[in-house]
């Protein structure tokens, strides 16, 4: 009976450890071409570095045993060595080769992932706005918007255009690819793709305040037909989003899932157009005023 109790107690830390690893191992469960490329890069880096560790510790053990002090060589004094060109070249070249072996695949993968995984399928665009502490997804082509969840078609590249209202955040869906920062007043792009229909959890990977731990969202990958059906249903049943509601959503705090049959991009784009229009008129007036002053100056002469 006592043995059974001890076994149960010993299993508790194991279950806690494994339970904590569920979310962390999502990055090692790639479900798309972007995540798979990054997974291969991680595995190559880990394997290569483990090889270096094995070689270093093996050499360390060999030299430790072979060249240790013994009774028969206790009085041995090694000869003076002023330099060895070959050895110096070798131990300078080895770190360079190690860095190159890690850097070249990393740079190639980084640049490759800035483009869609395939050119055969046209990517869809989704604007992502991070706010305290929620995620807003706007579909400009479909003219719909969601909060804290996003639907995507499986097998189709998705170009996420990231920005933030307030503090900087980090958009991350571990099973689909690495994270990228979302910053206020700027726009960054992240291309992801899901191989098959399924549900994939995403989160913020950058601390942004009190409710940061709850800043999660769900990515729902669907077949093309199901995705189009969902878009049609949203357009027919979801309410319209107005500026007052959008302003309320942006206030710091937690909100549930929301769905709208239009996007906040409408009035933001309109405001930008008006701003550009006003700036154009202002510059035109300044140009006319400068011309007038120039003409007056010439007449005075």
KAHU-V676775 format. One record per pair of residues at least 12 apart in sequence whose ideal C-beta (glycine too) atoms are under 10 Angstrom apart, sorted by the first residue. I is the first residue (numbers start at 1). J is the second residue. Records with the same first field share a line. If there is no record, write none. Layout:
I->J + J
This chain:
23->174 + 201 + 203
24->174
25->174 + 175
26->172 + 173 + 174 + 175 + 176 + 200 + 201 + 202 + 203
27->39 + 42 + 172 + 174 + 175 + 177 + 178 + 179
28->42 + 43 + 174 + 175
29->174 + 175 + 200
30->42 + 174 + 175 + 176 + 177 + 195
31->154 + 173 + 174 + 175 + 176 + 177 + 192 + 193 + 194 + 195 + 196 + 198 + 200 + 219 + 221
32->117 + 154 + 155 + 157 + 158 + 173 + 175 + 176 + 177 + 192 + 193 + 194 + 195 + 196 + 200 + 221
33->113 + 116 + 117 + 118 + 155 + 157 + 176 + 177 + 191 + 192 + 193 + 194 + 195
34->109 + 112 + 113 + 116 + 117 + 157 + 158 + 173 + 176 + 177 + 178 + 190 + 191 + 192 + 193 + 194
35->113 + 173 + 174 + 175 + 176 + 177 + 178 + 192 + 193 + 194 + 195 + 200
36->117 + 176 + 177 + 193 + 195
37->105 + 108 + 109 + 110 + 112 + 113 + 117 + 177 + 178
38->106 + 109 + 110 + 113 + 174 + 176 + 177 + 178
39->175 + 177
40->105 + 109
41->102 + 105 + 106 + 108 + 109 + 110 + 113 + 178
42->178
44->101 + 102 + 105 + 106 + 109
45->101 + 102 + 105 + 106
48->98 + 101 + 102 + 105
49->98 + 101 + 102
52->94 + 98 + 101
55->94
110->178
113->177 + 178 + 190 + 191 + 192
114->189 + 190 + 191
115->157 + 191
116->156 + 157 + 158 + 159 + 191 + 192 + 193
117->155 + 157 + 191 + 192 + 193
118->155 + 156 + 157 + 193
119->157
120->157
121->153 + 155 + 156 + 157 + 193 + 224
122->156 + 157
123->156 + 157 + 158 + 159 + 160 + 191 + 192 + 193
124->139 + 140 + 141 + 142 + 152 + 153 + 156 + 157 + 158 + 159 + 160 + 227
125->138 + 139 + 140 + 141 + 142 + 158 + 159 + 160 + 161 + 189
126->138 + 139 + 140 + 141 + 142 + 145 + 146 + 150 + 151 + 152 + 158 + 159 + 160 + 161 + 162 + 192
127->139 + 140 + 145 + 159 + 160 + 161 + 162 + 163 + 187 + 263 + 264 + 265 + 268
128->150 + 160 + 161 + 162 + 163 + 164 + 169 + 171 + 180 + 182 + 187 + 188 + 190 + 202 + 217
129->145 + 147 + 161 + 162 + 163 + 164 + 165 + 169 + 182 + 184 + 246 + 249 + 250 + 264 + 265 + 268
130->162 + 163 + 164 + 165 + 166 + 167 + 168 + 169 + 170 + 171 + 181 + 182 + 183 + 184 + 204 + 206 + 208 + 215
131->147 + 164 + 165 + 166 + 167 + 169 + 182 + 184 + 208 + 215 + 246 + 249 + 250 + 251 + 252 + 253 + 255
132->164 + 165 + 166 + 167 + 169 + 208 + 209 + 210 + 211 + 212 + 215 + 250 + 251 + 252 + 253 + 254
133->148 + 166 + 167 + 169 + 204 + 208 + 209 + 210 + 211 + 212 + 213 + 214 + 215 + 216 + 252 + 253 + 254 + 255
134->147 + 148 + 204 + 211 + 214 + 215 + 216 + 217 + 249 + 250 + 251 + 252 + 253 + 254 + 255 + 256 + 257 + 258
135->147 + 148 + 149 + 150 + 169 + 171 + 182 + 202 + 203 + 204 + 215 + 216 + 217 + 218
136->148 + 150 + 163 + 165 + 217 + 241 + 246 + 249 + 250 + 255 + 258 + 260 + 263 + 264
137->149 + 150 + 151 + 152 + 160 + 217 + 219 + 259 + 263
138->150 + 161 + 241 + 260 + 262 + 263 + 264 + 265 + 266 + 268
139->151 + 152 + 231 + 234 + 263 + 265
140->161 + 263 + 265 + 266 + 269
141->231
142->227 + 228 + 230 + 231 + 232 + 234 + 235 + 261 + 263
143->231 + 234 + 235 + 260 + 261 + 262 + 263 + 265 + 266
144->230 + 231 + 232 + 233 + 234 + 235 + 238 + 241 + 259 + 260 + 261 + 262 + 263
145->234 + 238 + 241 + 246 + 249 + 258 + 259 + 260 + 261 + 262 + 263 + 264 + 265 + 266
146->217 + 218 + 220 + 234 + 238 + 257 + 258 + 259 + 260 + 263
147->217 + 241 + 246 + 249 + 255 + 256 + 257 + 258 + 259 + 260
148->202 + 214 + 215 + 216 + 217 + 218 + 254 + 255 + 256 + 257 + 258
149->199 + 202 + 216 + 217 + 218 + 219 + 220 + 256 + 257 + 258 + 259
150->173 + 200 + 202 + 217 + 218 + 219 + 220 + 221
151->218 + 219 + 220 + 221 + 222 + 226 + 227 + 230 + 231 + 234 + 259
152->173 + 176 + 192 + 193 + 194 + 197 + 200 + 219 + 220 + 221 + 222 + 227
153->193 + 194 + 197 + 221 + 222 + 223 + 224 + 225 + 226 + 227 + 228 + 230 + 231
154->193 + 194 + 195 + 196 + 197 + 198 + 220 + 221 + 222 + 223 + 224 + 226 + 227
155->193 + 194 + 195 + 196 + 197 + 221 + 223 + 224
156->193 + 194 + 221 + 224 + 227
157->191 + 192 + 193 + 194
158->176 + 190 + 191 + 192 + 193 + 194 + 219 + 221
159->189 + 190 + 191 + 192
160->173 + 177 + 180 + 182 + 188 + 189 + 190 + 191 + 192
161->182 + 187 + 188 + 189 + 190
162->180 + 181 + 182 + 183 + 186 + 187 + 188 + 189 + 190
163->182 + 183 + 184 + 185 + 186 + 187 + 188
164->181 + 182 + 183 + 184 + 185 + 186 + 187 + 188 + 206 + 208
165->182 + 184 + 185 + 249 + 250
166->184 + 208 + 209 + 250 + 252
167->182 + 183 + 184 + 204 + 206 + 207 + 208 + 209 + 212 + 252
168->181 + 182 + 183 + 184 + 186 + 204 + 206 + 207 + 208
169->181 + 182 + 183 + 184 + 203 + 204 + 205 + 206 + 207 + 208 + 212 + 215
170->182 + 183 + 203 + 204 + 205 + 206 + 207 + 208 + 215
171->188 + 190 + 192 + 202 + 203 + 204 + 205 + 206 + 217
172->190 + 201 + 202 + 203 + 204 + 205 + 206
173->190 + 192 + 194 + 200 + 201 + 202 + 203 + 217 + 218 + 219
174->200 + 201 + 202 + 203 + 205
175->192 + 194 + 195 + 198 + 199 + 200 + 201 + 202 + 219
176->190 + 192 + 193 + 194 + 195 + 198 + 200 + 202 + 219 + 221
177->190 + 191 + 192 + 193 + 194
178->190 + 192 + 205
179->202 + 203 + 204 + 205 + 206
180->192 + 205
181->205 + 206
182->204 + 206 + 208
192->219 + 221
193->221
194->219 + 220 + 221 + 222
195->221
196->221 + 223
197->220 + 221 + 222 + 223 + 226 + 227
198->219 + 220 + 221 + 222
199->218 + 219 + 220 + 221
200->217 + 218 + 219 + 220 + 221
201->216 + 217 + 218 + 219
202->215 + 216 + 217 + 218 + 219
203->215 + 216 + 217
204->216 + 217
208->252
209->252
210->252 + 253 + 254
211->252 + 253 + 254
214->254
215->254
217->257
218->257
230->259
233->259
234->259 + 260 + 261
235->261 + 262
236->261
237->259 + 261
238->258 + 259 + 260 + 261 + 262
239->258 + 259 + 260 + 261 + 262
240->260 + 261 + 262
241->258 + 259 + 260 + 261 + 262 + 263 + 264 + 266 + 267
242->260 + 262 + 264 + 267
243->264 + 266 + 267 + 268
245->258 + 260 + 264
246->260 + 263 + 264 + 267 + 268
247->264
249->264
250->264
